[in-house]
Amino acid sequence: MAGYMEQVQKYITEGMRTIIIEWLFEVAEDRRFVPETLFHTVSYINNTYAYETEPASLEYLCGKTLHSYTAEEATKMQSEVSIVIKDEMRNPTIISFLRYD
């Protein structure tokens, strides 16, 4: 996609991303990761650099709920949700739509 790096990934250069992705391919090949691992990792990197680099503080987010929850309560709920969904927190990648034998 022409212009992707300039439009979406403003925090790293194309060269920096190339180095990271090539290194990931080497690690995935060396460690014999399943293809999904590599595709999810690249997706997470893309998503990380596509958004702001400094997320809102927990106190700020609690304020957005009109302080319906304290920071401690929000953290506890986050932990409970993480336990329930386990490893189901994945974005679809191209590998999700491909099947190979």
Secondary structure, 3 states (H helix, E strand, C coil): CCCHHHHCCCCCCHHHHHHHHHHHHHHHHHCCCCHHHHHHHHHHHHHHHHCCCCCCCHHHHHHHCCCCCCHHHHHHHHHHHHHHHCCCCCCCCHHHHCCCC
